[in-house]
Amino acid sequence: MSARESSRRKQTPLGKQGRRPQLDEQRQTEDALRESEDHYRHSMELSPQVPWTADPQGNILDFSSRWLELTGHSREEALSQGWASAPHPDDFPRMARAWTHSVNSGEAYDIEHRVRTASGEYRWMQSRAYPRRDAAGHILRWYGTTENIEVRRQAEMAQHESDVRYRTLLERIQQGFCIFEMIYTEAGEAYDYRFLEVNATFERHSGLLGAPGKTVLELVPGLEQHWIDTYARVAQTGQPFHFEQGSEAMGRWFEVDAVRVGGAGSKKVALLFTDVTERKRNEAELRESERRYRALAEAQKRFVNDAAHELRAPLTAIQGNLELLERYSVNEGDRKEMLSDIHREAARLGRMVSDLLTLARGDVSPGLRVSSLKLDRILESVFRDLERRSKQHHFSLETLTPVQLEGDGDRLRQLAFIVLENAVKYTPSGGNITLKLTTAAGLARFEVKDSGPGLSSEHLDLVFERFYRVDSARSRGEDPGGTGLGLSIARQIVEAHGGRVWLESELGEGTVAVVELPIETLEDGL
């Protein structure tokens, strides 16, 4: 044996030994893959899902028998692209695009689709596949499953339809709706709540914008605590609650149905509510109208009775004197006295009828004839006229500020005459009558002060009622000759001009009549 042969013999086993580790490693990898596939195939048969495999290029390698049972295909049909006839025709293009993308990108495959079963019906499935890679990152196999999700899908569809009906109902109802969650302190005290859901009419009924995600105190910082307490009680007890309540902070009244959402321990509350502010306002106005009507009816009844009484007195005196003159022969002195009584009572009756007509016209409509006038000149004119006619009293002007305003000159002259004459009637001879006119804060204010006997506090408002008199407290011991309507007419005139009138008095201290009139333009027809 030559040295070369000897050398070749020695080298050949070494060469084989050099290749054997590489072949052994490859054989081990293939054996492991076959073992893994056998294990996967065994698991496939036991899995409630439908497992399948594909090569790195996306070609289907195997299906479990469950796929064959599901679709009615034979294994040969399934592996020869027959499986592609099982998906719904409308879903297959979408599935193909998704599978191509996964094969090209190596990303996981996940899609929902329909599959025709052996009975010819379609069922919803979810197919998923994930690649298995070698140490270098190359894809060795795709392992996938197809799961029957028909029950879940039907439940989702039913829930979706329910949600659609729910939202449609909420959006169509005319009441506001919301769900919120109560917020508590660490001590367990409810102090706020956060809106989770509202319907379209929520904003119209509540006036709150952008409520979802916000708390009620963020939207209404001054909300009354009783609202939070009420809803916390509903959440705690689970008892529905229906109520009407007003919120000063929101400036609205609400009719509310509150109910807990969820079981015991839930902090969520649902409301169905309506803004009833307008109804409450109308109810209040109706109650006030009824109250005014009852008061007016009572006042009218009293007025009719008083008017009948007041009219009867002078008529009785006139009729009595006339009957005496007609039936009996009286001397000249008695005759003159009786005629004087008739004349006086007739004049009184005429004044009363005139005053009644004035009040009646004012009740229907003040009917002011508005013009620009000087109030100080009107007051001074009436003041001087009464001063000339009442020599037994002392008249004085304290202040007479010039005042220009819009008003009815005749009615304001009548007002001045009533107030000044009233002071004269109830002031004893030798007493004082004082007039003062000033301005302040856009108001003209005139005061007539007398030194009469004065009034007790319980009479100060009542004297403005028709036919109300307190002659026993103020009379000078003789009939003052009034009709009991003067101050009622005065108040009517003042209110028609947008002002107010009142008396200030104490027994033994005299009386001050105060009139305030706005110095502003009045519109015709007031």
C-alpha positions in Angstrom: 0.0 0.0 0.0 1.4 3.2 -1.1 1.6 6.2 1.2 -1.0 7.9 -0.9 -3.5 5.1 -0.5 -2.7 5.0 3.2 -3.4 8.7 3.4 -6.7 8.4 1.4 -7.9 5.7 3.8 -7.2 7.8 6.7 -8.9 10.9 5.1 -12.1 9.2 4.0 -13.5 8.3 7.4 -12.5 11.7 8.6 -14.6 13.2 5.8 -17.5 11.1 6.7 -17.2 12.0 10.2 -17.2 15.7 9.3 -20.5 15.4 7.4 -22.3 13.1 9.9 -23.0 15.8 12.6 -24.7 18.0 10.0 -26.8 15.1 8.7 -27.7 14.0 12.2 -28.8 17.5 13.1 -31.0 17.8 10.1 -32.5 14.3 10.7 -33.2 15.3 14.3 -35.0 18.5 13.2 -37.1 16.6 10.7 -37.9 14.0 13.3 -38.9 16.7 15.8 -41.1 18.4 13.2 -42.8 15.1 12.3 -43.3 14.4 16.0 -44.7 17.9 16.5 -47.0 17.5 13.5 -48.1 14.1 14.8 -48.8 15.6 18.2 -50.6 18.6 16.6 -52.6 16.2 14.4 -53.6 14.2 17.4 -54.6 17.4 19.2 -56.5 18.5 16.1 -58.7 15.5 16.3 -59.5 16.1 20.0 -60.0 19.9 19.7 -63.6 21.3 19.6 -62.3 23.7 17.0 -61.3 22.8 13.4 -57.4 22.9 13.2 -55.6 23.0 9.9 -52.0 23.6 8.7 -50.4 25.2 5.7 -46.9 25.4 4.2 -44.9 28.6 4.2 -46.4 29.6 0.8 -50.0 29.3 2.2 -51.0 26.0 0.6 -53.3 23.9 2.9 -51.5 20.8 4.0 -54.1 19.2 6.3 -57.5 19.6 8.0 -58.8 17.7 11.0 -61.7 15.4 10.5 -63.9 18.0 12.1 -63.6 20.1 9.0 -64.8 17.1 6.9 -67.7 16.6 9.3 -68.6 20.3 9.3 -68.6 20.7 5.5 -69.3 17.2 4.2 -66.1 17.3 2.1 -63.8 14.3 1.7 -60.2 14.8 2.6 -59.2 14.6 -1.0 -61.7 17.4 -1.8 -60.6 19.5 1.0 -56.9 19.2 0.2 -57.4 19.8 -3.6 -58.7 23.3 -3.0 -62.2 22.0 -2.5 -62.3 23.7 0.8 -62.6 27.1 -1.0 -66.2 26.2 -1.9 -67.2 26.1 1.7 -66.9 29.9 2.6 -69.8 32.1 1.7 -69.2 33.7 -1.7 -69.5 37.2 -0.3 -66.9 36.4 2.3 -64.3 34.5 0.3 -62.7 37.5 -1.5 -62.1 39.2 1.8 -60.7 36.0 3.3 -58.3 35.5 0.3 -57.0 39.1 0.6 -56.4 38.7 4.3 -54.7 35.3 3.9 -52.4 36.6 1.1 -51.4 39.5 3.3 -50.6 37.2 6.2 -48.5 34.8 4.0 -46.6 37.8 2.5 -46.1 39.7 5.7 -45.8 36.9 8.2 -48.5 38.5 10.3 -51.1 36.5 12.1 -54.3 35.7 10.3 -57.6 36.5 12.0 -61.0 36.9 10.3 -64.7 36.2 10.8 -66.6 34.6 7.9 -69.4 32.2 7.1 -69.1 28.5 6.1 -71.7 26.3 4.4 -72.2 23.2 6.5 -73.0 19.7 5.3 -76.7 20.5 5.8 -76.5 23.5 3.4 -76.8 26.2 6.1 -74.2 28.8 6.7 -72.6 29.3 10.1 -70.4 32.0 11.4 -66.8 31.0 12.0 -63.6 32.7 13.2 -60.4 31.5 11.5 -57.0 32.2 13.0 -53.5 31.2 11.9 -50.0 31.8 13.3 -46.6 31.0 11.7 -44.0 28.7 13.3 -40.5 29.9 12.5 -37.0 28.3 12.7 -34.1 29.9 14.5 -33.4 32.1 11.6 -36.9 33.4 11.5 -38.0 31.6 8.4 -41.6 30.3 8.4 -41.7 26.5 8.6 -45.5 26.0 8.9 -48.7 27.8 9.4 -51.0 26.5 12.2 -54.6 27.5 12.1 -58.0 26.9 13.7 -61.5 27.6 12.6 -64.0 28.0 15.4 -67.8 28.0 15.3 -68.9 31.3 16.6 -72.5 31.2 15.4 -74.0 31.4 19.0 -71.7 34.3 19.9 -72.4 36.0 16.6 -76.2 35.6 17.0 -75.9 37.0 20.5 -73.9 39.9 19.2 -76.4 40.6 16.5 -79.3 40.3 18.9 -77.5 42.7 21.3 -76.8 45.1 18.4 -80.4 45.0 17.4 -81.4 45.5 21.0 -79.0 48.4 21.3 -80.4 49.9 18.0 -83.9 49.7 19.3 -82.8 51.0 22.7 -81.1 54.0 21.1 -83.9 54.6 18.7 -86.4 54.6 21.5 -84.3 57.0 23.6 -83.8 59.4 20.7 -87.5 59.4 19.9 -89.0 59.9 23.3 -89.8 63.4 24.3 -88.4 63.0 27.8 -84.8 63.6 28.9 -82.9 60.4 29.7 -79.5 59.9 31.4 -77.5 57.3 33.3 -74.9 58.5 35.8 -72.7 57.0 38.5 -72.7 58.2 42.1 -69.5 59.5 43.6 -68.8 59.0 47.3 -66.3 60.2 49.8 -64.0 57.8 51.6 -66.5 57.9 54.4 -69.2 56.7 52.1 -71.1 60.0 51.7 -72.5 60.8 48.2 -71.4 64.2 47.1 -71.6 64.2 43.3 -72.4 62.0 40.3 -70.8 61.6 36.8 -72.9 61.4 33.6 -72.3 58.3 31.5 -75.0 58.5 28.9 -77.7 60.9 27.7 -80.2 61.0 24.9 -80.8 63.8 22.4 -83.6 65.5 24.4 -81.5 65.6 27.6 -80.0 69.0 26.8 -83.4 70.5 26.0 -85.0 69.4 29.3 -82.0 70.0 31.5 -80.2 72.9 29.8 -76.8 71.1 30.3 -74.5 70.8 27.4 -71.8 68.2 26.9 -72.8 66.2 30.0 -71.3 62.7 29.3 -68.0 62.3 31.2 -68.7 65.4 33.4 -70.0 65.5 37.0 -73.2 67.4 37.8 -71.3 69.8 40.1 -69.0 70.7 37.2 -72.0 71.6 35.2 -74.1 73.1 38.0 -71.7 74.2 40.8 -74.5 75.4 43.1 -76.8 72.3 42.7 -78.7 71.7 45.9 -77.6 68.7 48.0 -81.0 67.2 48.2 -80.8 66.0 44.5 -77.6 64.0 45.3 -79.1 62.6 48.5 -82.2 61.5 46.6 -80.3 59.6 43.9 -77.9 58.1 46.5 -80.9 56.7 48.3 -82.2 55.1 45.0 -78.8 53.6 44.3 -78.6 52.2 47.9 -82.1 50.8 48.2 -82.8 49.9 44.6 -86.3 51.3 45.1 -87.6 53.4 42.1 -88.7 56.9 43.0 -91.0 59.3 41.2 -91.1 62.9 42.3 -91.4 66.6 41.2 -88.8 69.0 42.4 -87.5 72.5 41.6 -83.9 73.5 41.4 -83.1 77.2 42.2 -79.6 76.6 40.9 -80.9 75.4 37.5 -83.9 77.7 37.5 -86.2 74.8 36.5 -88.7 72.4 37.8 -88.5 68.7 36.9 -90.8 65.6 37.0 -88.4 62.7 37.5 -88.5 58.9 37.5 -85.2 57.5 39.0 -84.2 53.8 39.1 -81.0 52.0 39.9 -79.1 50.3 37.1 -77.7 46.9 38.0 -78.0 44.9 41.1 -77.1 45.5 44.8 -74.0 47.5 45.1 -74.4 49.3 41.8 -73.7 53.0 41.9 -75.5 53.7 38.7 -78.8 55.5 38.4 -81.0 56.1 35.4 -83.4 59.1 35.1 -86.3 59.7 32.8 -87.3 63.3 33.4 -89.3 66.2 31.9 -88.8 70.0 32.4 -92.1 71.1 33.9 -91.1 74.7 34.6 -93.7 76.2 32.3 -96.4 74.0 33.8 -95.4 75.0 37.3 -95.3 78.6 36.3 -98.8 78.3 34.7 -100.1 76.6 37.8 -98.7 79.3 40.0 -100.1 82.0 37.8 -103.5 80.2 37.8 -103.4 80.0 41.6 -102.5 83.6 41.8 -105.3 84.5 39.3 -107.8 82.5 41.3 -106.6 84.2 44.5 -107.0 87.6 42.8 -110.3 86.6 41.4 -111.6 85.5 44.9 -110.2 88.8 46.3 -111.8 90.8 43.5 -115.1 89.0 43.9 -115.0 89.6 47.7 -114.0 93.2 47.1 -116.7 93.6 44.5 -119.3 92.1 46.9 -118.1 94.4 49.6 -118.0 97.4 47.2 -121.6 96.8 46.1 -122.7 96.5 49.7 -120.8 99.6 50.7 -122.0 101.5 47.6 -125.6 100.6 48.4 -125.2 101.7 52.0 -123.4 104.9 51.1 -126.0 105.8 48.4 -128.9 104.9 50.6 -127.9 107.4 53.3 -128.2 110.6 51.2 -131.2 109.2 49.3 -132.9 108.5 52.6 -132.2 112.0 53.8 -133.5 113.6 50.6 -136.6 111.4 50.5 -137.4 112.0 54.1 -137.1 115.8 53.9 -139.2 115.8 50.7 -141.9 113.7 52.3 -142.0 116.1 55.3 -142.3 119.1 53.0 -145.0 117.4 51.0 -147.2 116.2 53.9 -146.8 118.8 56.5 -146.9 122.6 56.7 -143.6 123.8 58.1 -142.4 127.2 59.1 -140.0 129.1 56.9 -137.0 128.4 59.1 -137.6 124.6 59.1 -138.3 124.7 55.4 -134.9 126.4 54.7 -133.1 124.0 56.9 -134.7 121.0 55.2 -134.0 122.4 51.8 -130.4 123.0 52.9 -130.1 119.3 54.0 -131.6 118.2 50.6 -129.1 120.3 48.7 -126.2 119.0 50.8 -127.2 115.4 50.5 -127.8 115.8 46.7 -124.3 117.3 46.3 -122.9 114.5 48.3 -124.8 112.0 46.2 -123.5 113.7 43.0 -119.9 113.5 44.3 -120.3 109.9 45.1 -121.7 109.0 41.7 -118.9 110.9 40.0 -116.3 109.1 42.1 -117.9 105.8 41.3 -117.8 106.5 37.6 -114.2 107.6 37.9 -113.3 104.3 39.6 -115.3 102.3 37.1 -113.5 103.9 34.2 -110.2 103.3 35.8 -110.9 99.7 36.4 -111.6 99.1 32.7 -108.7 101.2 31.5 -106.7 104.1 33.0 -107.1 105.9 29.6 -104.3 108.5 30.3 -103.9 111.4 27.9 -100.2 111.7 28.2 -98.3 115.0 27.6 -95.2 116.7 28.9 -96.0 118.7 32.0 -94.6 120.5 35.0 -95.6 118.7 38.1 -94.5 121.5 40.4 -96.9 124.0 38.7 -99.9 121.5 39.0 -99.2 121.0 42.7 -98.8 124.7 43.4 -102.0 125.6 41.6 -104.1 123.1 43.6 -102.3 124.0 46.8 -103.1 127.8 46.3 -106.7 127.0 45.4 -107.4 125.1 48.6 -105.4 127.7 50.6 -107.9 130.4 49.4 -110.9 128.2 50.2 -109.8 127.0 53.7 -109.0 130.2 55.6 -109.2 128.3 58.9 -106.0 126.3 58.2 -102.3 127.3 57.9 -100.8 126.3 54.5 -97.0 126.3 53.9 -94.7 125.2 51.0 -91.4 123.7 52.3 -89.8 122.8 49.0 -91.1 122.8 45.4 -88.4 121.4 43.1 -89.2 122.0 39.4 -90.2 118.6 37.9 -90.8 117.9 34.2 -92.5 114.5 33.4 -94.8 112.8 31.0 -98.4 112.2 32.4 -102.0 113.1 32.3 -102.4 116.6 33.6 -106.1 116.3 34.5 -105.6 113.1 36.4 -102.5 114.4 38.3 -104.5 117.6 39.2 -107.3 115.3 40.5 -104.6 113.3 42.5 -103.2 116.5 44.1 -106.7 117.7 45.0 -107.7 114.4 46.6 -104.5 114.2 48.8 -104.6 117.9 49.8 -108.4 118.0 50.4 -108.1 114.8 52.5 -105.5 116.5 54.7 -107.8 119.6 55.0 -110.9 117.5 55.9 -109.1 115.7 58.8 -107.2 118.6 60.2 -108.9 120.7 62.9 -109.3 124.5 62.4 -106.0 126.2 63.0 -104.1 123.2 62.0 -101.2 123.0 59.5 -101.0 121.7 55.9 -97.6 121.4 54.4 -96.6 120.5 50.8 -93.1 119.4 49.7 -91.9 118.3 46.2 -88.4 116.8 45.7 -86.6 114.4 43.3 -84.2 111.5 43.8 -83.2 108.4 41.9 -85.4 109.1 38.9 -88.5 109.7 41.0 -90.6 112.7 41.8 -91.8 112.6 45.4 -94.4 114.9 46.9 -95.5 114.8 50.5 -98.6 116.4 52.1 -98.4 116.6 55.8 -101.2 117.5 58.2 -101.5 118.1 61.9 -104.7 116.0 62.3 -105.3 113.3 64.9 -103.3 110.7 62.9 -104.0 107.0 62.3 -103.0 103.8 64.0 -100.9 101.4 62.0 -103.7 98.9 61.3 -105.5 101.5 59.2 -102.6 102.7 57.0 -103.2 100.3 54.1 -107.0 99.9 54.6 -107.8 103.5 54.0 -107.1 103.0 50.3 -109.9 100.5 50.0 -113.2 101.8 48.6 -115.6 103.2 51.2 -113.2 102.5 54.0 -113.3 105.2 56.7 -111.9 105.7 60.2 -113.9 108.8 61.0 -114.0 107.9 64.6 -110.3 108.2 64.8 -109.8 111.2 62.5 -113.1 113.2 62.5 -113.2 116.6 64.0 -116.6 115.8 65.5 -118.6 116.6 62.3 -119.2 114.9 59.0 -116.1 115.5 56.8 -118.2 115.3 53.7 -116.2 112.6 52.0 -117.4 109.7 49.9 -114.8 107.1 51.2 -113.6 106.8 47.6 -111.0 109.6 47.3 -107.9 107.6 48.3 -109.0 104.7 46.2 -109.1 107.0 43.2 -105.7 108.5 44.2 -104.1 105.1 44.2 -105.6 104.2 40.9 -104.2 107.4 39.3 -100.7 106.9 40.9 -100.5 103.2 39.7 -101.7 104.2 36.2 -98.6 106.5 36.1 -96.3 103.7 37.3 -95.9 105.1 40.8 -96.9 104.3 44.3 -98.7 106.0 47.2 -98.8 105.4 51.0 -99.5 107.0 54.3 -97.2 107.5 57.3 -98.9 108.3 60.5 -99.2 107.8 64.3 -102.0 108.6 66.6 -101.8 112.2 67.8 -98.9 113.0 65.5 -100.7 113.8 62.2 -100.4 112.1 58.9 -98.1 112.3 55.8 -99.4 111.2 52.4 -96.4 110.3 50.2 -96.6 109.9 46.4 -93.7 108.8 44.2 -93.9 109.1 40.4 -91.3 108.0 37.9 -89.7 110.8 35.9 -89.8 108.9 32.6 -91.8 108.8 29.3 -95.2 107.0 29.5 -96.6 105.5 26.4 -100.0 106.7 25.2 -102.9 104.5 26.2 -101.6 103.4 29.5 
